[in-house]
Amino acid sequence: MVKKKKKKKKKKKKKKKKKKKKKKKKKKKKKKKKKKKKKKKKKKKKKKKKKKKKKKKKEEEEEEEEESS
């Protein structure tokens, strides 16, 4: 009888997980925005470090962005 009760509890947990998944999707969108801000900060640092190779670095970064997006 104890085993049967445990099985019922597991089924209830599965229903709760479905509701949580919707909340997680909203959180992921917020995280993506934060990541974009971080990328911009990193770009500024790269520009300051290597001013001589500006054009080459720009082209490489644009290619990386296309792959990530």
PQR file of N, CA, C, O and H, with PARSE charges and radii, in Angstrom:
ATOM      1  N   MET A   1       0.831  -1.221   0.000 -0.4000 1.5000
ATOM      2  CA  MET A   1       0.000   0.000   0.000 -0.0000 2.0000
ATOM      3  C   MET A   1       0.869   1.278   0.000  0.5500 1.7000
ATOM      4  O   MET A   1       0.526   2.285  -0.619 -0.5500 1.4000
ATOM      5  N   VAL A   2       1.952   1.199   0.684 -0.4000 1.5000
ATOM      6  CA  VAL A   2       2.847   2.379   0.727 -0.0000 2.0000
ATOM      7  C   VAL A   2       3.355   2.689  -0.679  0.5500 1.7000
ATOM      8  O   VAL A   2       3.439   3.855  -1.064 -0.5500 1.4000
ATOM      9  H   VAL A   2       2.230   0.381   1.186  0.4000 1.0000
ATOM     10  N   LYS A   3       3.692   1.665  -1.441 -0.4000 1.5000
ATOM     11  CA  LYS A   3       4.212   1.867  -2.801 -0.0000 2.0000
ATOM     12  C   LYS A   3       3.164   2.547  -3.679  0.5500 1.7000
ATOM     13  O   LYS A   3       3.491   3.434  -4.467 -0.5500 1.4000
ATOM     14  H   LYS A   3       3.625   0.717  -1.129  0.4000 1.0000
ATOM     15  N   LYS A   4       1.928   2.140  -3.545 -0.4000 1.5000
ATOM     16  CA  LYS A   4       0.858   2.748  -4.362 -0.0000 2.0000
ATOM     17  C   LYS A   4       0.730   4.238  -4.040  0.5500 1.7000
ATOM     18  O   LYS A   4       0.561   5.056  -4.944 -0.5500 1.4000
ATOM     19  H   LYS A   4       1.662   1.419  -2.905  0.4000 1.0000
ATOM     20  N   LYS A   5       0.808   4.585  -2.778 -0.4000 1.5000
ATOM     21  CA  LYS A   5       0.716   5.997  -2.378 -0.0000 2.0000
ATOM     22  C   LYS A   5       1.856   6.797  -3.014  0.5500 1.7000
ATOM     23  O   LYS A   5       1.628   7.908  -3.493 -0.5500 1.4000
ATOM     24  H   LYS A   5       0.945   3.921  -2.043  0.4000 1.0000
ATOM     25  N   LYS A   6       3.049   6.265  -3.026 -0.4000 1.5000
ATOM     26  CA  LYS A   6       4.205   6.954  -3.612 -0.0000 2.0000
ATOM     27  C   LYS A   6       3.967   7.208  -5.098  0.5500 1.7000
ATOM     28  O   LYS A   6       4.297   8.283  -5.598 -0.5500 1.4000
ATOM     29  H   LYS A   6       3.233   5.363  -2.636  0.4000 1.0000
ATOM     30  N   LYS A   7       3.408   6.252  -5.797 -0.4000 1.5000
ATOM     31  CA  LYS A   7       3.156   6.409  -7.235 -0.0000 2.0000
ATOM     32  C   LYS A   7       2.195   7.571  -7.483  0.5500 1.7000
ATOM     33  O   LYS A   7       2.384   8.342  -8.424 -0.5500 1.4000
ATOM     34  H   LYS A   7       3.140   5.378  -5.391  0.4000 1.0000
ATOM     35  N   LYS A   8       1.190   7.696  -6.662 -0.4000 1.5000
ATOM     36  CA  LYS A   8       0.220   8.794  -6.820 -0.0000 2.0000
ATOM     37  C   LYS A   8       0.931  10.140  -6.621  0.5500 1.7000
ATOM     38  O   LYS A   8       0.678  11.093  -7.358 -0.5500 1.4000
ATOM     39  H   LYS A   8       1.036   7.070  -5.897  0.4000 1.0000
ATOM     40  N   LYS A   9       1.794  10.210  -5.650 -0.4000 1.5000
ATOM     41  CA  LYS A   9       2.533  11.454  -5.390 -0.0000 2.0000
ATOM     42  C   LYS A   9       3.376  11.826  -6.606  0.5500 1.7000
ATOM     43  O   LYS A   9       3.434  13.003  -6.960 -0.5500 1.4000
ATOM     44  H   LYS A   9       1.999   9.436  -5.051  0.4000 1.0000
ATOM     45  N   LYS A  10       4.014  10.892  -7.241 -0.4000 1.5000
ATOM     46  CA  LYS A  10       4.848  11.152  -8.421 -0.0000 2.0000
ATOM     47  C   LYS A  10       4.015  11.757  -9.543  0.5500 1.7000
ATOM     48  O   LYS A  10       4.474  12.673 -10.224 -0.5500 1.4000
ATOM     49  H   LYS A  10       3.968   9.936  -6.954  0.4000 1.0000
ATOM     50  N   LYS A  11       2.820  11.267  -9.741 -0.4000 1.5000
ATOM     51  CA  LYS A  11       1.952  11.805 -10.808 -0.0000 2.0000
ATOM     52  C   LYS A  11       1.634  13.277 -10.543  0.5500 1.7000
ATOM     53  O   LYS A  11       1.618  14.083 -11.473 -0.5500 1.4000
ATOM     54  H   LYS A  11       2.447  10.522  -9.188  0.4000 1.0000
ATOM     55  N   LYS A  12       1.385  13.625  -9.307 -0.4000 1.5000
ATOM     56  CA  LYS A  12       1.092  15.021  -8.953 -0.0000 2.0000
ATOM     57  C   LYS A  12       2.310  15.900  -9.244  0.5500 1.7000
ATOM     58  O   LYS A  12       2.164  17.019  -9.737 -0.5500 1.4000
ATOM     59  H   LYS A  12       1.398  12.970  -8.551  0.4000 1.0000
ATOM     60  N   LYS A  13       3.488  15.406  -8.948 -0.4000 1.5000
ATOM     61  CA  LYS A  13       4.715  16.177  -9.190 -0.0000 2.0000
ATOM     62  C   LYS A  13       4.859  16.483 -10.679  0.5500 1.7000
ATOM     63  O   LYS A  13       5.270  17.586 -11.040 -0.5500 1.4000
ATOM     64  H   LYS A  13       3.606  14.497  -8.548  0.4000 1.0000
ATOM     65  N   LYS A  14       4.537  15.549 -11.529 -0.4000 1.5000
ATOM     66  CA  LYS A  14       4.658  15.758 -12.980 -0.0000 2.0000
ATOM     67  C   LYS A  14       3.778  16.928 -13.426  0.5500 1.7000
ATOM     68  O   LYS A  14       4.194  17.730 -14.262 -0.5500 1.4000
ATOM     69  H   LYS A  14       4.203  14.653 -11.236  0.4000 1.0000
ATOM     70  N   LYS A  15       2.590  17.030 -12.887 -0.4000 1.5000
ATOM     71  CA  LYS A  15       1.693  18.144 -13.252 -0.0000 2.0000
ATOM     72  C   LYS A  15       2.308  19.474 -12.825  0.5500 1.7000
ATOM     73  O   LYS A  15       2.232  20.460 -13.557 -0.5500 1.4000
ATOM     74  H   LYS A  15       2.251  16.379 -12.208  0.4000 1.0000
ATOM     75  N   LYS A  16       2.909  19.498 -11.655 -0.4000 1.5000
ATOM     76  CA  LYS A  16       3.557  20.734 -11.163 -0.0000 2.0000
ATOM     77  C   LYS A  16       4.709  21.126 -12.084  0.5500 1.7000
ATOM     78  O   LYS A  16       4.893  22.312 -12.358 -0.5500 1.4000
ATOM     79  H   LYS A  16       2.971  18.697 -11.060  0.4000 1.0000
ATOM     80  N   LYS A  17       5.473  20.178 -12.556 -0.4000 1.5000
ATOM     81  CA  LYS A  17       6.622  20.460 -13.421 -0.0000 2.0000
ATOM     82  C   LYS A  17       6.175  21.168 -14.696  0.5500 1.7000
ATOM     83  O   LYS A  17       6.876  22.057 -15.179 -0.5500 1.4000
ATOM     84  H   LYS A  17       5.324  19.215 -12.333  0.4000 1.0000
ATOM     85  N   LYS A  18       5.046  20.800 -15.239 -0.4000 1.5000
ATOM     86  CA  LYS A  18       4.549  21.441 -16.469 -0.0000 2.0000
ATOM     87  C   LYS A  18       4.311  22.931 -16.232  0.5500 1.7000
ATOM     88  O   LYS A  18       4.623  23.752 -17.094 -0.5500 1.4000
ATOM     89  H   LYS A  18       4.477  20.077 -14.847  0.4000 1.0000
ATOM     90  N   LYS A  19       3.772  23.278 -15.093 -0.4000 1.5000
ATOM     91  CA  LYS A  19       3.545  24.691 -14.770 -0.0000 2.0000
ATOM     92  C   LYS A  19       4.884  25.426 -14.627  0.5500 1.7000
ATOM     93  O   LYS A  19       5.026  26.565 -15.072 -0.5500 1.4000
ATOM     94  H   LYS A  19       3.518  22.611 -14.393  0.4000 1.0000
ATOM     95  N   LYS A  20       5.851  24.768 -14.010 -0.4000 1.5000
ATOM     96  CA  LYS A  20       7.174  25.385 -13.802 -0.0000 2.0000
ATOM     97  C   LYS A  20       7.853  25.668 -15.146  0.5500 1.7000
ATOM     98  O   LYS A  20       8.541  26.680 -15.282 -0.5500 1.4000
ATOM     99  H   LYS A  20       5.736  23.843 -13.649  0.4000 1.0000
ATOM    100  N   LYS A  21       7.675  24.811 -16.116 -0.4000 1.5000
ATOM    101  CA  LYS A  21       8.319  24.992 -17.427 -0.0000 2.0000
ATOM    102  C   LYS A  21       7.912  26.327 -18.053  0.5500 1.7000
ATOM    103  O   LYS A  21       8.747  26.998 -18.659 -0.5500 1.4000
ATOM    104  H   LYS A  21       7.116  23.989 -16.005  0.4000 1.0000
ATOM    105  N   LYS A  22       6.675  26.713 -17.921 -0.4000 1.5000
ATOM    106  CA  LYS A  22       6.224  27.999 -18.488 -0.0000 2.0000
ATOM    107  C   LYS A  22       6.959  29.160 -17.813  0.5500 1.7000
ATOM    108  O   LYS A  22       7.351  30.118 -18.478 -0.5500 1.4000
ATOM    109  H   LYS A  22       5.997  26.167 -17.429  0.4000 1.0000
ATOM    110  N   LYS A  23       7.140  29.074 -16.518 -0.4000 1.5000
ATOM    111  CA  LYS A  23       7.855  30.129 -15.787 -0.0000 2.0000
ATOM    112  C   LYS A  23       9.323  30.181 -16.237  0.5500 1.7000
ATOM    113  O   LYS A  23       9.890  31.263 -16.390 -0.5500 1.4000
ATOM    114  H   LYS A  23       6.821  28.295 -15.978  0.4000 1.0000
ATOM    115  N   LYS A  24       9.920  29.031 -16.444 -0.4000 1.5000
ATOM    116  CA  LYS A  24      11.325  28.967 -16.857 -0.0000 2.0000
ATOM    117  C   LYS A  24      11.523  29.671 -18.201  0.5500 1.7000
ATOM    118  O   LYS A  24      12.534  30.346 -18.393 -0.5500 1.4000
ATOM    119  H   LYS A  24       9.459  28.153 -16.320  0.4000 1.0000
ATOM    120  N   LYS A  25      10.598  29.529 -19.113 -0.4000 1.5000
ATOM    121  CA  LYS A  25      10.718  30.172 -20.432 -0.0000 2.0000
ATOM    122  C   LYS A  25      10.826  31.687 -20.277  0.5500 1.7000
ATOM    123  O   LYS A  25      11.628  32.322 -20.962 -0.5500 1.4000
ATOM    124  H   LYS A  25       9.777  28.980 -18.957  0.4000 1.0000
ATOM    125  N   LYS A  26      10.042  32.261 -19.402 -0.4000 1.5000
ATOM    126  CA  LYS A  26      10.101  33.708 -19.172 -0.0000 2.0000
ATOM    127  C   LYS A  26      11.471  34.096 -18.611  0.5500 1.7000
ATOM    128  O   LYS A  26      12.046  35.110 -19.008 -0.5500 1.4000
ATOM    129  H   LYS A  26       9.391  31.745 -18.846  0.4000 1.0000
ATOM    130  N   LYS A  27      11.984  33.292 -17.696 -0.4000 1.5000
ATOM    131  CA  LYS A  27      13.293  33.576 -17.098 -0.0000 2.0000
ATOM    132  C   LYS A  27      14.384  33.528 -18.164  0.5500 1.7000
ATOM    133  O   LYS A  27      15.298  34.352 -18.154 -0.5500 1.4000
ATOM    134  H   LYS A  27      11.517  32.468 -17.374  0.4000 1.0000
ATOM    135  N   LYS A  28      14.293  32.578 -19.073 -0.4000 1.5000
ATOM    136  CA  LYS A  28      15.313  32.440 -20.128 -0.0000 2.0000
ATOM    137  C   LYS A  28      15.366  33.703 -20.987  0.5500 1.7000
ATOM    138  O   LYS A  28      16.454  34.141 -21.360 -0.5500 1.4000
ATOM    139  H   LYS A  28      13.550  31.908 -19.082  0.4000 1.0000
ATOM    140  N   LYS A  29      14.237  34.285 -21.301 -0.4000 1.5000
ATOM    141  CA  LYS A  29      14.215  35.511 -22.118 -0.0000 2.0000
ATOM    142  C   LYS A  29      14.960  36.635 -21.399  0.5500 1.7000
ATOM    143  O   LYS A  29      15.716  37.382 -22.021 -0.5500 1.4000
ATOM    144  H   LYS A  29      13.353  33.929 -20.998  0.4000 1.0000
ATOM    145  N   LYS A  30      14.749  36.751 -20.108 -0.4000 1.5000
ATOM    146  CA  LYS A  30      15.437  37.792 -19.327 -0.0000 2.0000
ATOM    147  C   LYS A  30      16.950  37.545 -19.352  0.5500 1.7000
ATOM    148  O   LYS A  30      17.733  38.484 -19.491 -0.5500 1.4000
ATOM    149  H   LYS A  30      14.135  36.144 -19.603  0.4000 1.0000
ATOM    150  N   LYS A  31      17.349  36.299 -19.219 -0.4000 1.5000
ATOM    151  CA  LYS A  31      18.781  35.962 -19.218 -0.0000 2.0000
ATOM    152  C   LYS A  31      19.417  36.339 -20.542  0.5500 1.7000
ATOM    153  O   LYS A  31      20.547  36.828 -20.562 -0.5500 1.4000
ATOM    154  H   LYS A  31      16.713  35.536 -19.105  0.4000 1.0000
ATOM    155  N   LYS A  32      18.728  36.128 -21.636 -0.4000 1.5000
ATOM    156  CA  LYS A  32      19.279  36.454 -22.963 -0.0000 2.0000
ATOM    157  C   LYS A  32      19.579  37.955 -23.051  0.5500 1.7000
ATOM    158  O   LYS A  32      20.616  38.344 -23.588 -0.5500 1.4000
ATOM    159  H   LYS A  32      17.810  35.731 -21.620  0.4000 1.0000
ATOM    160  N   LYS A  33      18.706  38.776 -22.543 -0.4000 1.5000
ATOM    161  CA  LYS A  33      18.936  40.227 -22.568 -0.0000 2.0000
ATOM    162  C   LYS A  33      20.192  40.576 -21.770  0.5500 1.7000
ATOM    163  O   LYS A  33      20.990  41.414 -22.190 -0.5500 1.4000
ATOM    164  H   LYS A  33      17.864  38.459 -22.107  0.4000 1.0000
ATOM    165  N   LYS A  34      20.358  39.938 -20.634 -0.4000 1.5000
ATOM    166  CA  LYS A  34      21.540  40.198 -19.794 -0.0000 2.0000
ATOM    167  C   LYS A  34      22.812  39.796 -20.539  0.5500 1.7000
ATOM    168  O   LYS A  34      23.819  40.502 -20.483 -0.5500 1.4000
ATOM    169  H   LYS A  34      19.710  39.257 -20.293  0.4000 1.0000
ATOM    170  N   LYS A  35      22.762  38.682 -21.222 -0.4000 1.5000
ATOM    171  CA  LYS A  35      23.938  38.201 -21.959 -0.0000 2.0000
ATOM    172  C   LYS A  35      24.343  39.209 -23.034  0.5500 1.7000
ATOM    173  O   LYS A  35      25.535  39.440 -23.240 -0.5500 1.4000
ATOM    174  H   LYS A  35      21.944  38.109 -21.267  0.4000 1.0000
ATOM    175  N   LYS A  36      23.389  39.800 -23.710 -0.4000 1.5000
ATOM    176  CA  LYS A  36      23.698  40.786 -24.754 -0.0000 2.0000
ATOM    177  C   LYS A  36      24.426  41.983 -24.151  0.5500 1.7000
ATOM    178  O   LYS A  36      25.375  42.495 -24.743 -0.5500 1.4000
ATOM    179  H   LYS A  36      22.421  39.612 -23.543  0.4000 1.0000
ATOM    180  N   LYS A  37      23.990  42.423 -22.991 -0.4000 1.5000
ATOM    181  CA  LYS A  37      24.645  43.560 -22.320 -0.0000 2.0000
ATOM    182  C   LYS A  37      26.094  43.195 -21.985  0.5500 1.7000
ATOM    183  O   LYS A  37      27.002  44.007 -22.159 -0.5500 1.4000
ATOM    184  H   LYS A  37      23.218  42.007 -22.511  0.4000 1.0000
ATOM    185  N   LYS A  38      26.298  41.982 -21.509 -0.4000 1.5000
ATOM    186  CA  LYS A  38      27.657  41.534 -21.162 -0.0000 2.0000
ATOM    187  C   LYS A  38      28.539  41.525 -22.402  0.5500 1.7000
ATOM    188  O   LYS A  38      29.703  41.921 -22.336 -0.5500 1.4000
ATOM    189  H   LYS A  38      25.560  41.322 -21.367  0.4000 1.0000
ATOM    190  N   LYS A  39      28.003  41.082 -23.523 -0.4000 1.5000
ATOM    191  CA  LYS A  39      28.783  41.033 -24.769 -0.0000 2.0000
ATOM    192  C   LYS A  39      29.255  42.428 -25.165  0.5500 1.7000
ATOM    193  O   LYS A  39      30.400  42.598 -25.584 -0.5500 1.4000
ATOM    194  H   LYS A  39      27.057  40.761 -23.577  0.4000 1.0000
ATOM    195  N   LYS A  40      28.394  43.413 -25.035 -0.4000 1.5000
ATOM    196  CA  LYS A  40      28.771  44.783 -25.395 -0.0000 2.0000
ATOM    197  C   LYS A  40      29.930  45.267 -24.519  0.5500 1.7000
ATOM    198  O   LYS A  40      30.855  45.919 -25.004 -0.5500 1.4000
ATOM    199  H   LYS A  40      27.465  43.274 -24.694  0.4000 1.0000
ATOM    200  N   LYS A  41      29.870  44.945 -23.239 -0.4000 1.5000
ATOM    201  CA  LYS A  41      30.950  45.346 -22.325 -0.0000 2.0000
ATOM    202  C   LYS A  41      32.267  44.681 -22.742  0.5500 1.7000
ATOM    203  O   LYS A  41      33.319  45.320 -22.730 -0.5500 1.4000
ATOM    204  H   LYS A  41      29.118  44.415 -22.845  0.4000 1.0000
ATOM    205  N   LYS A  42      32.206  43.423 -23.103 -0.4000 1.5000
ATOM    206  CA  LYS A  42      33.408  42.693 -23.525 -0.0000 2.0000
ATOM    207  C   LYS A  42      33.987  43.317 -24.788  0.5500 1.7000
ATOM    208  O   LYS A  42      35.206  43.437 -24.919 -0.5500 1.4000
ATOM    209  H   LYS A  42      31.351  42.904 -23.113  0.4000 1.0000
ATOM    210  N   LYS A  43      33.137  43.708 -25.703 -0.4000 1.5000
ATOM    211  CA  LYS A  43      33.603  44.326 -26.965 -0.0000 2.0000
ATOM    212  C   LYS A  43      34.384  45.601 -26.677  0.5500 1.7000
ATOM    213  O   LYS A  43      35.438  45.828 -27.271 -0.5500 1.4000
ATOM    214  H   LYS A  43      32.147  43.611 -25.597  0.4000 1.0000
ATOM    215  N   LYS A  44      33.888  46.420 -25.788 -0.4000 1.5000
ATOM    216  CA  LYS A  44      34.580  47.671 -25.445 -0.0000 2.0000
ATOM    217  C   LYS A  44      35.982  47.366 -24.912  0.5500 1.7000
ATOM    218  O   LYS A  44      36.946  48.050 -25.256 -0.5500 1.4000
ATOM    219  H   LYS A  44      33.032  46.235 -25.305  0.4000 1.0000
ATOM    220  N   LYS A  45      36.085  46.352 -24.084 -0.4000 1.5000
ATOM    221  CA  LYS A  45      37.395  45.982 -23.519 -0.0000 2.0000
ATOM    222  C   LYS A  45      38.340  45.548 -24.641  0.5500 1.7000
ATOM    223  O   LYS A  45      39.514  45.917 -24.639 -0.5500 1.4000
ATOM    224  H   LYS A  45      35.302  45.796 -23.804  0.4000 1.0000
ATOM    225  N   LYS A  46      37.841  44.779 -25.583 -0.4000 1.5000
ATOM    226  CA  LYS A  46      38.674  44.287 -26.688 -0.0000 2.0000
ATOM    227  C   LYS A  46      39.174  45.463 -27.534  0.5500 1.7000
ATOM    228  O   LYS A  46      40.334  45.489 -27.945 -0.5500 1.4000
ATOM    229  H   LYS A  46      36.887  44.479 -25.584  0.4000 1.0000
ATOM    230  N   LYS A  47      38.308  46.413 -27.783 -0.4000 1.5000
ATOM    231  CA  LYS A  47      38.691  47.578 -28.596 -0.0000 2.0000
ATOM    232  C   LYS A  47      39.820  48.364 -27.920  0.5500 1.7000
ATOM    233  O   LYS A  47      40.749  48.819 -28.586 -0.5500 1.4000
ATOM    234  H   LYS A  47      37.366  46.391 -27.449  0.4000 1.0000
ATOM    235  N   LYS A  48      39.735  48.516 -26.632 -0.4000 1.5000
ATOM    236  CA  LYS A  48      40.759  49.270 -25.894 -0.0000 2.0000
ATOM    237  C   LYS A  48      42.100  48.532 -25.930  0.5500 1.7000
ATOM    238  O   LYS A  48      43.156  49.157 -26.034 -0.5500 1.4000
ATOM    239  H   LYS A  48      38.979  48.146 -26.091  0.4000 1.0000
ATOM    240  N   LYS A  49      42.053  47.224 -25.844 -0.4000 1.5000
ATOM    241  CA  LYS A  49      43.298  46.438 -25.795 -0.0000 2.0000
ATOM    242  C   LYS A  49      44.022  46.442 -27.132  0.5500 1.7000
ATOM    243  O   LYS A  49      45.231  46.667 -27.183 -0.5500 1.4000
ATOM    244  H   LYS A  49      41.195  46.716 -25.760  0.4000 1.0000
ATOM    245  N   LYS A  50      43.281  46.190 -28.229 -0.4000 1.5000
ATOM    246  CA  LYS A  50      43.942  46.064 -29.538 -0.0000 2.0000
ATOM    247  C   LYS A  50      43.365  47.082 -30.529  0.5500 1.7000
ATOM    248  O   LYS A  50      42.450  46.759 -31.287 -0.5500 1.4000
ATOM    249  H   LYS A  50      42.299  46.007 -28.187  0.4000 1.0000
ATOM    250  N   LYS A  51      43.884  48.280 -30.525 -0.4000 1.5000
ATOM    251  CA  LYS A  51      43.399  49.324 -31.433 -0.0000 2.0000
ATOM    252  C   LYS A  51      43.943  49.117 -32.850  0.5500 1.7000
ATOM    253  O   LYS A  51      43.279  49.491 -33.816 -0.5500 1.4000
ATOM    254  H   LYS A  51      44.627  48.542 -29.909  0.4000 1.0000
ATOM    255  N   LYS A  52      45.111  48.542 -32.992 -0.4000 1.5000
ATOM    256  CA  LYS A  52      45.733  48.355 -34.308 -0.0000 2.0000
ATOM    257  C   LYS A  52      44.935  47.385 -35.176  0.5500 1.7000
ATOM    258  O   LYS A  52      44.793  47.594 -36.381 -0.5500 1.4000
ATOM    259  H   LYS A  52      45.651  48.238 -32.207  0.4000 1.0000
ATOM    260  N   LYS A  53      44.414  46.321 -34.557 -0.4000 1.5000
ATOM    261  CA  LYS A  53      43.685  45.302 -35.324 -0.0000 2.0000
ATOM    262  C   LYS A  53      42.174  45.482 -35.179  0.5500 1.7000
ATOM    263  O   LYS A  53      41.446  44.503 -35.013 -0.5500 1.4000
ATOM    264  H   LYS A  53      44.529  46.152 -33.578  0.4000 1.0000
ATOM    265  N   LYS A  54      41.702  46.726 -35.240 -0.4000 1.5000
ATOM    266  CA  LYS A  54      40.289  47.029 -35.035 -0.0000 2.0000
ATOM    267  C   LYS A  54      39.394  46.360 -36.088  0.5500 1.7000
ATOM    268  O   LYS A  54      38.442  45.660 -35.741 -0.5500 1.4000
ATOM    269  H   LYS A  54      42.293  47.521 -35.375  0.4000 1.0000
ATOM    270  N   LYS A  55      39.697  46.573 -37.359 -0.4000 1.5000
ATOM    271  CA  LYS A  55      38.832  46.082 -38.441 -0.0000 2.0000
ATOM    272  C   LYS A  55      38.745  44.552 -38.437  0.5500 1.7000
ATOM    273  O   LYS A  55      37.661  43.987 -38.581 -0.5500 1.4000
ATOM    274  H   LYS A  55      40.469  47.142 -37.642  0.4000 1.0000
ATOM    275  N   LYS A  56      39.859  43.906 -38.277 -0.4000 1.5000
ATOM    276  CA  LYS A  56      39.876  42.432 -38.265 -0.0000 2.0000
ATOM    277  C   LYS A  56      39.055  41.894 -37.093  0.5500 1.7000
ATOM    278  O   LYS A  56      38.290  40.943 -37.254 -0.5500 1.4000
ATOM    279  H   LYS A  56      40.740  44.365 -38.160  0.4000 1.0000
ATOM    280  N   LYS A  57      39.210  42.487 -35.945 -0.4000 1.5000
ATOM    281  CA  LYS A  57      38.460  42.044 -34.742 -0.0000 2.0000
ATOM    282  C   LYS A  57      36.965  42.244 -34.965  0.5500 1.7000
ATOM    283  O   LYS A  57      36.168  41.378 -34.604 -0.5500 1.4000
ATOM    284  H   LYS A  57      39.831  43.259 -35.814  0.4000 1.0000
ATOM    285  N   LYS A  58      36.575  43.366 -35.549 -0.4000 1.5000
ATOM    286  CA  LYS A  58      35.156  43.644 -35.793 -0.0000 2.0000
ATOM    287  C   LYS A  58      34.544  42.546 -36.663  0.5500 1.7000
ATOM    288  O   LYS A  58      33.472  42.031 -36.345 -0.5500 1.4000
ATOM    289  H   LYS A  58      37.223  44.070 -35.842  0.4000 1.0000
ATOM    290  N   GLU A  59      35.200  42.193 -37.732 -0.4000 1.5000
ATOM    291  CA  GLU A  59      34.680  41.158 -38.636 -0.0000 2.0000
ATOM    292  C   GLU A  59      34.538  39.812 -37.911  0.5500 1.7000
ATOM    293  O   GLU A  59      33.542  39.110 -38.084 -0.5500 1.4000
ATOM    294  H   GLU A  59      36.071  42.612 -37.991  0.4000 1.0000
ATOM    295  N   GLU A  60      35.522  39.470 -37.116 -0.4000 1.5000
ATOM    296  CA  GLU A  60      35.465  38.198 -36.371 -0.0000 2.0000
ATOM    297  C   GLU A  60      34.295  38.195 -35.381  0.5500 1.7000
ATOM    298  O   GLU A  60      33.578  37.203 -35.258 -0.5500 1.4000
ATOM    299  H   GLU A  60      36.331  40.040 -36.975  0.4000 1.0000
ATOM    300  N   GLU A  61      34.119  39.289 -34.696 -0.4000 1.5000
ATOM    301  CA  GLU A  61      33.040  39.374 -33.701 -0.0000 2.0000
ATOM    302  C   GLU A  61      31.670  39.296 -34.368  0.5500 1.7000
ATOM    303  O   GLU A  61      30.757  38.666 -33.833 -0.5500 1.4000
ATOM    304  H   GLU A  61      34.702  40.095 -34.796  0.4000 1.0000
ATOM    305  N   GLU A  62      31.520  39.919 -35.510 -0.4000 1.5000
ATOM    306  CA  GLU A  62      30.231  39.858 -36.216 -0.0000 2.0000
ATOM    307  C   GLU A  62      29.905  38.421 -36.607  0.5500 1.7000
ATOM    308  O   GLU A  62      28.757  37.993 -36.486 -0.5500 1.4000
ATOM    309  H   GLU A  62      32.261  40.431 -35.945  0.4000 1.0000
ATOM    310  N   GLU A  63      30.880  37.689 -37.065 -0.4000 1.5000
ATOM    311  CA  GLU A  63      30.662  36.276 -37.419 -0.0000 2.0000
ATOM    312  C   GLU A  63      30.261  35.459 -36.191  0.5500 1.7000
ATOM    313  O   GLU A  63      29.378  34.605 -36.270 -0.5500 1.4000
ATOM    314  H   GLU A  63      31.812  38.037 -37.164  0.4000 1.0000
ATOM    315  N   GLU A  64      30.899  35.719 -35.079 -0.4000 1.5000
ATOM    316  CA  GLU A  64      30.572  35.001 -33.837 -0.0000 2.0000
ATOM    317  C   GLU A  64      29.139  35.290 -33.396  0.5500 1.7000
ATOM    318  O   GLU A  64      28.437  34.393 -32.929 -0.5500 1.4000
ATOM    319  H   GLU A  64      31.616  36.413 -35.014  0.4000 1.0000
ATOM    320  N   GLU A  65      28.714  36.518 -33.542 -0.4000 1.5000
ATOM    321  CA  GLU A  65      27.345  36.889 -33.152 -0.0000 2.0000
ATOM    322  C   GLU A  65      26.319  36.152 -34.005  0.5500 1.7000
ATOM    323  O   GLU A  65      25.305  35.685 -33.487 -0.5500 1.4000
ATOM    324  H   GLU A  65      29.284  37.246 -33.921  0.4000 1.0000
ATOM    325  N   GLU A  66      26.568  36.046 -35.286 -0.4000 1.5000
ATOM    326  CA  GLU A  66      25.635  35.340 -36.170 -0.0000 2.0000
ATOM    327  C   GLU A  66      25.499  33.873 -35.755  0.5500 1.7000
ATOM    328  O   GLU A  66      24.402  33.315 -35.782 -0.5500 1.4000
ATOM    329  H   GLU A  66      27.392  36.425 -35.707  0.4000 1.0000
ATOM    330  N   GLU A  67      26.600  33.262 -35.376 -0.4000 1.5000
ATOM    331  CA  GLU A  67      26.547  31.857 -34.944 -0.0000 2.0000
ATOM    332  C   GLU A  67      25.777  31.708 -33.628  0.5500 1.7000
ATOM    333  O   GLU A  67      24.987  30.777 -33.469 -0.5500 1.4000
ATOM    334  H   GLU A  67      27.492  33.715 -35.354  0.4000 1.0000
ATOM    335  N   SER A  68      26.007  32.617 -32.699 -0.4000 1.5000
ATOM    336  CA  SER A  68      25.351  32.508 -31.391 -0.0000 2.0000
ATOM    337  C   SER A  68      23.849  32.822 -31.473  0.5500 1.7000
ATOM    338  O   SER A  68      23.057  32.233 -30.738 -0.5500 1.4000
ATOM    339  H   SER A  68      26.649  33.373 -32.827  0.4000 1.0000
ATOM    340  N   SER A  69      23.460  33.726 -32.345 -0.4000 1.5000
ATOM    341  CA  SER A  69      22.045  34.106 -32.437 -0.0000 2.0000
ATOM    342  C   SER A  69      21.234  33.147 -33.272  0.5500 1.7000
ATOM    343  O   SER A  69      20.029  33.338 -33.438 -0.5500 1.4000
ATOM    344  H   SER A  69      24.103  34.205 -32.943  0.4000 1.0000
TER
END
